Amino acid sequence: MSESNIENMLSQLIRMVGTIQTNLEEMKQDMDEMKQDMDEMKREQLEMKREQLEMKREQLEMKQVQHEMQVKLDEIETKGEERHKEILARFKALEQDQDFIWEKTARNEREIGNIKRQLS
């Protein structure tokens, strides 16, 4: 082989090695970027998980508050029913007293009428 052929082959090999090295560097940069992207995605996932946990905690707190409110509402309803029954009982007693008073008044009026007739 001639010297110029060898030189041509060497220059081709050098270019090929240079191209391969450039490609490797580009791939390394791409891999570094991908690693950074993956790290960012992991951070975002962790943040999302933290937010989800916070939301679950808040939901549990809200459920607890709802439960407490329901218990208080039930207590209020029970007290309301008891008061209603008590008021009805008092009204019934007043009604009975009024009936008794009317009866007695009517009897007294009849007796007064009888006494007036006897005196006249």
Secondary structure, 3 states (H helix, E strand, C coil): CCHHHHHHHHHHHHHHHHHHHHHHHHHHHHHHHHHHHHHHHHHHHHHHHHHHHHHHHHHHHHHHHHHHHHHHHHHHHHHHHHHHHHHHHHHHHHHHHHHHHHHHHHHHHHHHHHHHHHHC
